[in-house]
Each structure stands twice: as C-alpha cells, then as structure tokens.
Amino acid sequence: MINKISKLFSGLNFTLISIAFFVLNVVLNLLKIETVFKPVWISIFISAFPFFVGAVKNLIKFKIKNSLLISIAVIASVFVGEYFAAGEIAILMAIGELLEDYTVDRAKKGLNDLISSAPKKAKKLIKTNDSYTVKEVPIEEIENGDLIRVMPGEIISVDGIIKEGFSSIDQSILTGESLPVDKTVGDEVFCGSMNCFGSIDIIAKDVENSSLQKFIDLVERAEKEQTPMQTVIDRLAVKLVPTALLIAIATFVIMVLSKFDLYTSINRAVTVLVVFCPCALFLSTPTAVMASIGQASKHGVIIKTFNALEKLAKVNKIAFDKTGTLTYGKLNVNDIENFSDLSDEKIMSLISSLESKSEHPIAKSVTEYLDEKNIKKEVVENFKMKIARGVEGEILGNKYFCGNEKYFRENNINIKDNVKEKIEKYSSESKNIILFGDEKEVLSIVTLSDTLRENAKEMVEKLKSFEIEPLLLTGDNLSTAKYFSEKVGITNVKAELSPEEKFENIKSLKENNVVCMIGDGINDAPALKLSDVSVAMGKTGSDISIESANIVLMGHDVSKIVYLKKLANATVKTIKFNIVASLLINFVAVILSVLGVLNPLVGAIVHNLGSILVILNASLLYDRKFN
C-alpha cells in the first residue's frame, strides 16, 4: 500500500498538485493572509513522502542514498520552521526524479518499436502433389527447412538461403550498407531486411535465433550493461550524512555537558543540520548540466542524459560509423564518361530514358541527377529489367543496355581496354559503376558514390588535438571503408561488421578506455547503447539510433562533436568548482554554527546563498562562446 502511494505521489500529476499548493502559499503570504493550515504542508507531504519511503527502505538494507539526504534536509528545515525551504527541497528533487524517469522511458521506446516491427507472419509454401500452395502462417509456426516466399516490397520474416529467384535486398537495418545487395540462388538473406524487387523463395534456418532477434537481444544486453554514472553527489553522500549527524549530536552533547540550557543546545544542533542541508551540493551538478543543455540546444544539439557531458569530457576514443555519419549516406553521380562519337547531351538523354524505367535506387539517383540538368527523355520500348544485372530497351529503333559489368559480358558486349582502365580506376575509389552501351560496345560509364561531409577531415584533426583517437566501425566493405578513412585521416579501420561485431568492438574498447560512438543506423543501436557516450545524427538517423543515443545532432554537421567536447570540458570544470564551493560554504557554516555565531534562521539564509552562488556560476555556461 505504501509503495503504491509513494509511486502515485512521485508521478507528474501529484508533483503538479504539490507545486500548485506551494504557489498558493506564496500568494497568501504576499497578500498577508493568515490561515490556520499552511498549504505548503501539503506540498511537503506529497513531494517528500516518496523520499521518506526510499530512505527507510535503504536504511533497512544498510544503504545510504540521496533519499536519506533529502529526507534529513526536509525534516531539519521543518524542525526549525523553514517550511518554504522544506517545500523547495522536496519539489526540486521530485522534479529531478521525474526527468530521470522520462529519460529512461524514452530510451526504451526505440527498443519496443523495434520489437513490434519484427515480422509476425510468413508466406509458407506447402507442397501438394507436384505443386505448391502459398499459406500465410504465424511466424511461430515456421520451422527450419520450411520454404518461404517473399514478394517484392516485403520484409523477410526469417533467416534463410535463397532456393529460387533473384533480387536486391535492403539489409541496412542490420549492416548499415547504403545500397541494396544483389542476391541470387544460394545466397543468404536475413530476417528484418527488405526484398526490393524480385520474388524469392527461401529455405528457413535459425528460426528461433534469427539475425533480427539477435539484434534485439544485443540492444537489451547493452541496456543492462550500461550502468548509470555514479555522480559526485552519490559518492559524497556516504560520508556527508553520518558526518552531519555526528557533528550535530556531538554539538548537542558538548553543549549539554558545558551546562548550556536545553533550548540553546538543540538550537545549535539543529543549525548544524540546517547548514548541512545539501541544496547547493545537489544543485552543483544539475544546474551546470541544464545550462549546458540549453547552450547546446541553441546550436542544434540535444543532450538527453545528465551524465553524457561528464563522460564526454573523459573520452579518449571516438568510434564513427561511415554511412550517414562521416558521409551523407546518399548516392550522388560523380562522373559520366563518354567513349562514343555521340554528344554528351545525347548520351545523357539515352541513359536518362532507360534508367527512368527502373526502380533500382542507383537508377533513381542517376535519373534525379539528369532531371536536374533538364535532360530530355526519349520513348523506351520493349523495356526489360534483369534482377542483379541491369536494364535494356529500344530507343529510336536501337537497343541499349544499362547495368553492371557482368550484365554486359553475358550479352557479349565489347568492353574496350580504355573502358577497362576507367573501371579499375573508379573501382579503386570505391565508386559504384554503371555501364551504358548498345549491342556492340560500351558507350559510356556513370559512377556514383556516397559523399564525405565537408568538415569531416577538419573535425578528425581537431579531435586528435584533444588526444582522442578516432576509429571507423562500419558494415560497408573494406575497400570503401579504407577509401573514406584515408580521406579524413582515420587509420584504425574495421569494416564489414555486423551489429554484434560492432557491439563486441565497443565492449573491448571500453575495457581500458572511455568510448564515444557516433552513428545513425538501426544497426548502430546496440553499440550506441553500450558505449560510454553515444551520439546520433538526428536528421538522417533511425528512430532507435536516436533514442539509443545520449546526444542527438539535429542537423547533419558531425563536426559539432568538437564543440561538444569543448562544452563537456567546461561543464565538468564548472561542476567541480560548484562542488568545492558548496562544500567549503558548508564547512565554514558548520564551524560557525557549532560556535554559536549562526542561528537556524541565519543558517538557512547562508545555505540559500550557497545555492544562489552555484546557480549563478552554472548559468554562465549558457552564454559562453566556444570557438
């Protein structure tokens, strides 16, 4: 029963009620209206009750937590008649608890969305005599070895091996690859990835432990392994509370033994407790962090957890995903080489006409590029698309082909030596290559690639100046990863990583380092969760990567990580100053209280002044300029 009441009182609705009664009491005082019952008492009861319950539970387990500090602060304030101070402490801490709960719920939402997005049904092929019938069944009824049909546009429901058909598979959810991967008979496909084009039949395998389920398990594991930062306040609490109590008790005993009257003895002991009220100490960290959060929000950065900045100040390894992080994650046309006697405009017109009929992402990128140049399109007849190969069609009575090198060789189209040289050159630059030609020879080459973000190289150099080692962890192939890493100056590269391998790499790095992970894909979520600090790209990032991260960059300027590092360093320095200042004020105030220089009323004023000092110092962070 008590637990239910405690949970109810700690909720948003009752916290708002508590604030309302506190404000009511303030208004009554301003209007000089005397009442028999003070509304602030309701505020104290509602907001402090959960902390009292928590303090008692922890004491039973011989644990000293923040709840005991808060409880003592409230009780001491009430004892000396500082009802407003008691109300302020209780309400402030209640709001802090609500913010922490909100952050945890938001972090779990992405995982719940991912779990709910897992396929619930599959199209099972059931053999009857010499033919197959398709029956949609719950995923729980699928067994290893069952034959499953996946239509274009559908999510693959189980891991399996393609038995029949060709297609392009978008497996970015698991690997982060920016392009669909061509798959044919004998190739492996994974649960959770999308079938883009052709119908395929797959033989189910690892039904109970699919790639998607492993991925979900990874996020859950990371959630459990990433323990919250033990704040400076928590570390000091173990010593602060007994010290305050001992000094108060010792003061009372010495006063009694020194023949002081009972009222004076109690008065000095209570003053010790009042000046030891940990308001300034409690405010030292959250006020600095909130000011920094406000500062960051002005620069398009959302800081979601209070301990992210403190950990970022200690980071010595930053792991980057490639696609959508160091690069834009979108294919752009780089080169159009013309090997024919036709004009460039004519070649582009023929390419645009043929590719506009295709639904492949590469074809769409080419078409968009040529449309921006207002290239004219011709009518295409007898259009055909070969999955994992390319397209062909007749334009103005001539047959043309557009696709990969394998497609051209299968159609016995001549690839001259000068064309081969260009193919080798662009392949070494990790560019996607499309060949265009007629029935005789290659007429043109179109290349596409992801684009490096403008400030990526400068950002990496500045991070190195902070003695931070940048790393590249990506699901892309090794040649592409090395090409982009060399451009930005990253030497530590690991490519072709699954989500589990990214997770294990971060886990290994964390053994002797403080690690920050920066990513944007669903496949980055486990690694983001596990890392000490995680940063997601808000404009291009997936929902779960954004919700898994501590920090979100709302734009696509990854160079803001340098600004964040500077902000984190400044925040930690401010927090340390605030803690030292609040402890020093407490130390001096305790001595003066023991000596009788301070009474409970003056002690309350002193501890409030300490709080104001901490708040003013923290607020300077909000408008601070960082180069």
N, C-alpha and C positions, 0 to 999 in steps of 0.2 A: 504493500500500500504506500509506504513512504517513498519507495523507488518511483512509483507511478506519479506521485505528487511532485517529486523532485524533477522528473523528466518533463512534466507539464509546466512547471514554473520556469524551467530553463529554455522553453520554447519561445518563438518570436512573439506570439500573441500576448503572453503574460509579461514578457520583457517590455513590450509597448505599454501595457497597463501600468507596470511599475514606473516607467518614465512619466506617464500621464499624472500619476499621484505625486511624484516628485515635483513636477512643474506646477501642479495645483498648490502645493505647499509654499513654493517660491512666490507665487502670485498672492497668496493670502498674506504672506509676510510683507510684501511690498505695499499691500493695501492696509497693512497694520490691523488685520482682522484676527482676533484671538479665537481659537477653537479649543474645545476640551480635548479632542483627539487630533493628533497631528497626522495628516495624510502621508507624510514621509515614512511613518512607521509601516505602512502597507508596502511601500517601495522596498524598505529594508527587508521585510519578511519575505516578499516574493523573490527578490534577486539574490538574497544571501542564503536562503534555505537550501538550494542545491549544493552550495559550497560547504555549508554546515554538515550536510549528509555525507558529502565526499570526504571531509576532514575526519569525521568519526569512523568511516569505513577504513580509511588509510591508517588511522591510529590503531585500530584493532589489528591490522596487519603489520604494525610497527613500521609504517612508512610515513615520511614527512613530505607532503606535496604542497603545491601552490594553494590548494584549497584551505589548508591549515593557516597559511599566512594571511589569506583573505579573511578567513573567519576571525582570526585574532584582531586584525585591523578593524573590522566592523564592530566586534564586541567592545574593544578598547574605546573606539570613538563613541559608542552608545553610552558606555560606562561614565565617560567624562562629560556627557551631554552634547557631544558633537554629532547630532543626528544627521545633519546635512552631509558631513564628511562620511559618515557611515553609508548613507544613501548613495553618494557619489561613487564610493569604492565598489559597492555591491553592483550597481548598474553598469559601471565601466567594465568590470570583469565579466558580467553576464553577456554584454555585447561582444567582448573578445571571444567567449566560448561559442557564440552563435556564428561568428565569422569563421572560426576553425571548422565547425561542423559543416558549414556551407562549402568550404573548400574541399573537404573530404567527399561530400556528396557529388560535387561536380567532377572530381577525379574519377569516381566510379561510374558516372553516366556513360562515358565513352565505351567502357568495357561492357556494360549492359546492352548498349546499342549494337556492339559487335556480335555479342552472343545472340541477340534477337535477329540479326541479319543472316545468320547461318541457315543454309538450305533446310527446309522442313520436309520436302518431298523429292522424289526422283522418278524419272520415266524408266521403268524396268521392262526389258524385252523378255517376253515369256514365249518359249518355243512350243508350238502346237503343230504336230506332224512335221511338215517340211517348211513351215513359215513361222514368223514371229509376230506376236501381237504386243502392242505397247500398253502398259498399265501404269498409271501414276500411283505410287505407294508411299507411305510414310518412310522417312529415312531410316527409322529404327528397324524396318523390315528388310533392309538391304544387307546382303551377306557378301563376304569375299568370294569373288568368282562370278557374281551376277553381271549380266550385260545391261549397261545403262545407256540410254540415248540422250544426247544433249543437243538441243536445237540452237540455231543462231540467236544470240542475244540473251541466252540463259546462263545462270550461274551453275558451274559444275558442282554437283552435290556430293561427290566422293572422290577420293584419290583413285587413280586408275591408269591403265595402259590403253592407248587407242588401238582398237581392233579393226575399225573401218572408218574411212573418211579423212579429210584434210581440213585444217582450219588455222586461224590465227587466234591465239589465246592471250587475253589481257590478264597477266598474273601479277600486276603491280601491287595488289593488296598484300602479297606475300614477299615479293622480291624487290619492289620499288623500281623495276625497269620501266623506262618511259615509253617503250614501244611494245605492242603485242608481239608474241613469239610464234613463229610458224611451227605448227605441229602436224605430224603425219603418222601413219601406222607404225606402231612400236614405240612411239614417244610417250613419256609420262605426263599426265596432267594432274592438277591439284585442286582439291576442294576449296571453294571460295573464289577461284578465278573465273573469268567470264569468257565464254565462247563467242567470238566476234562474228564469224561468218558461216562456214560450212557446218552441216550436221555431222556429228561424230558419234560413234558407238564405242564405249569404253568398258573394259573389264575392271570391275571394282576391286580394290585392295586396301588393306589397312583401314577398314571401315570404322572400327572403334577408336582409332587413333589417327585421324586424318590430319593433314597439314594445317587446316584451319583450327581444329581442336587443339593441336599442339601450340598454335599461335595464341589462342585464348588462354591456355594454361600458362604460357610464358608471361602474359600481362598480369595474370593473377599471382604468379610467383614473384614477379617484380614488386607488386603491391605489398606483398608480405615481407619481402627482404629489405625494402627501403624504409628504415625506421626514421621517425621524425628527429630533427636536430634537437639535442638537449640544450635548451637555452641557458644563457648565463644565469638567469634568474633561478632556474631549476637547480643548477649546481650550487648556487649560494643558499638556497632555501634550507638545505640540510643543516647548515651552520647558523643561519640567521635566526631561525625560530627559537632553538634552545638557548642561543646566546641572549636574545631579548628577554626570554622568560627568566633565565638565571640572573641577569643583571637586575631585572625588576624585583625578583624575590630577594636577592642579596641587598638591594637598596632598602626594601621594606624591613628586613631583619636588622640591618645595621641601624636604621633609624629607630626602631623599637628598642634595641639594646642601648642606644645612645640617649634613651629617656625622652625621645620626641613623642608627642601625642599621636594617637591612632590616626586621626584625620590627616595630619601632616605626612605621616609615614605612607598611608595609602595614596595620598595626593602625589608624592614623588614617584612611587612605583608605577602609578597609572600614567604619569607624564612620560616615564621611560617607554612604556608600551605605545603611547600616542606618537612620540617622535620616531619610534621604530616602525610605525605604520608604513608599509612598503610601497606607498603610492609612487614616489619618484623612481624607485627601483623598477617597479612594474612598468612605468611609462618610458623608461630609458630606451628600451628596445622597440616597442610598437610605434612610438611617436616618430622615431628616426626612420623606421621602415615605411610607415604610412606617408611620410614626407617624400621619401624616395620613390614610392609607388606613384604619388602624384606627379613628381618630376618626370618619371618615366612615361606616364600616360600622355604628357604633353609632347613627347617625342614618338608617339605611336607604339609604345611598348607596354604590354600588360604583364605585371608581376603578380602571380596568383598565390604564392605561398610566402609567408613571412621569413622563412629560413633560407630562401633561394639566394638572396643577396649576400648573406653571411658566408654561404658555401662558395658562391661565385668568387668572392674575394680570395679564397684559398685555392682555387682551381689551378692545376698545373698541366692538365691535359684536356684538349678540346677535340672531340671526335665529330667530324662532319659527315653527313650523308651527301651524296653528289646531286642527284636529280631533285630539282626544286629548292635546293639549298645553296650550293655553290653555283648551280646553273638554274636557268629559268624553268626547266622541266617541260619545255615546248620545242618541237622541231621547227627549224627555220631553214629556208632554202639558202644555201651558201654560194653554190656555183652552178651555172648552166654552160656546159662546153658544147660547142657546135663543130662537128667534124665533117659537115656536108657542104655542098655548094648552095644550099638554101640560105635565105637571110635568117638572122637571129629571130626576128619577129615571126617568120613563117614557122620556124622550128618550135618556138614557144606556143604558137597557135595550135599546132598539131598535138603537142604534149598536153596542153590545157584541155583540148577537145576530148582526148582519150581518157585522161585521168579524172575528168569531171564525172565520168560514168561510174567510177569506182567508189566504194565505201571505206576503203582502207585508210587508216589515219595518215599514212605517208602521202597517199594520193590527195587527201583533203588539204594537207599542208601545202602541197605543190599548187593545187587549184586556187587556194586562198592567195598565195603569193602572186600568181599570174593574174588573178582577178584584180588585185590592187594595181597592176600595171595596165589594166583595161585591154588585156589581150583578147582578140576576137576568137570565138569558138566556132568550129565547123560541125556539121551534122555527122554523127557516127552511126554506121550501120553494122549489123552482124556483130555486135559487141559481145565479147566473152571474157569471163574472169576465171583464172586458174588459181585456186587457193594455194597460198605459199609460193606462188610463182610470179604472176603479173596479170596484165590485161592485153587484149588485142581487139582490133576492129578496123572497119574500112572507112576511109575518109577520102572523099572526092575520087572514088574508084580505086584507091591504093590501100593495101593492107599494111597496118603498122602495129608494132609491139611496144609494150612498156612494162618493165619488170626487172627482176634480178638477173645476174649473170647465168645462173643455172637454167632459167627460162629460155634465154637466147641460145644457149648451147643445145638444148633439147629441140629447138626449132631450126638448128643448123644455120644460124645467122652468124656471119663472119664478124669476129672481133679483132680488129687490126692491132698491130704492135703498139702504135701510138695511143690507142684506146686502152690497151692493157697497162701501159705505163701510168696513165692517168688513174686507172682503177687502183693500182698498187699505191700510188701517191695518196689518194684520198682515203684508202683503207688504213694507211699508217696514221692518218689524222683522226681515225675513229669516226668517220663520216658515213652516213647511210647513203648508198649509191643506187640510183635508178638509171637503167639503160633505156634509151629510146632508139628505135630503128625500123627499117622496112624489112621485107622478106630477104634482103640480100646482106645488109650490114648495119652496124651501129651508126646512127647519125648524130647522137647527142648523149651527154651524160648530165644528170641532175644530181647534185649532192645536198644532203640535209644533215643538220646536227643540232644538238642542244646548244644553247648559248651561255657562255660564262657570264656571271653577274659582273657589272662594271667595276665595283670596288673590291672584288674578292681577293685579288692579289695584294692590294694595299692593306686590307684587313688582316691577312695572314702575317704579313711583315710586322704589323703593329702588335699582334698577339705574341709574336716571338720576342719583341722588345720587353714584354711583361714576363719573360722567361716561361712562356706557355708553349708546349709542343702541340702543334696541330696534327691531326690524323684524319685519314679518309677511310670510312667504312661504308661500302656500297654493295648493292646487289647487282650492279652492272658488270659487264665483262671486264677482264683485266686490262686489255689494251685501251678501252675507253677511259677507265679509271686513271691509268697512268698518264694518258694524254692530258686530261684536265688537271691532274695533281701537279704535273710539271709546269703547267701554265701559271698556277697560283703559288707554287713553291712548297708544296707538301711532299715530304719524302717518305713518310710512313703510310703505306697504302695497303689496304686489304679489300679485295674485290670478290664478286660472285658469292656474297654472303647471304645466307638465309636469315630470317628473323632470329632464329635460335642461335646462329653463329654470331650475329651482331650482339645478342644478349650475352653470350659467353665471353666475347671480346671485352665488353664493358665490365663484366664481372671480374675478369682477370686484371684489367687495368685498375680497378678500384682497390685491389689488394695493397698497393703501395702509393696510390695517387688519389687526388681529388679530381673527379672526372666530370666534364660537361659534355652533353650530347646535343647536337643540333640536327634536326631532321624535320620532314614534313609528311612522310607517307605513313599509311596504316602499318606497314611493315617495320617502321621505326618505333612504334609504340612501346614494345617490351623494353628495348634499350633505353628509351627516354625515361620510362618508369624507374628503371634500375639505377640510372646514373645519379650522381650526387646533385647535379643541376641539369635541367633539361630545357631546351629552347625549341619552340616550334614556329614554323613560318605560317602566320595566320592567313595570309592572302591566298596561298596555294596549298596549305596543309589540309590533311584529312581531319574530320571531327575528332577521331580518337587520338591522333597525334597531338592535336591542340589541347585536348582535355588531359592527356597524359603528362604534358609538359608543365614545368613550374613557371616558365616565362613564354610569352607569345609576342612575336614581332608582327604587328598588324599589317605592315606593308611587305615588301619583298627585299628590303635593304638589309642583307645579312651583316653588313659592316657595322651595324648598330651594336654588335656584340662587343666591340671595342668600347663604345660609350657605356655599355652595361658594366663592363669590367671596372671602368673608372668610377662609376656611380657606386658599385659594390664596395670598392676600397674606401671611398669617402663615407659611406654609410657605416661600415664597421668601425672606422675611426671615431665617428660621432657617437655610436653606441658605447664604445669603450670609455669615452670621456664622460658620457652621461652616467654610466655605472659608477665610475670612480667619484664623480661629483656627488651623486646621491648618497653613496656610502660615506663619503667624507662629511657631508652635512649631517647624516645620521650619527656618525661617531662624535662629532663636536656637540650635537644636540643632546646626546645621551649623557655626556660628561656634565654639561650644564644642568641637565635635569637632575642628575644624582646630587650635584652641589646645591640644588635648590634655586638656581638662577632662573630656571624656566618653570612655569606652572602649566597645567594641562591646556589652558586657553592659548598661551603664547607658544607652547609646543605644537599645537595644531596649526598655528599660523606659520611656524618655521617649516613644518613638513609640507604645507601647501606652497610655500615659497620655493622649496626644493623642486616640487612638481612643476611650477611655472618656469624655473630655470631650465629644466630638462626639455620642456615643450618648446621654449624659445630657441634653444640651441638646435633642436631637431628641425624646427621649421626653416632654419637657414638652408637646409638641403634642397628645399622645394624650388628656390630661385637660383641655386648655384649654377654657374656656367661651366660646362665641360668642353674643352677644345676637341 
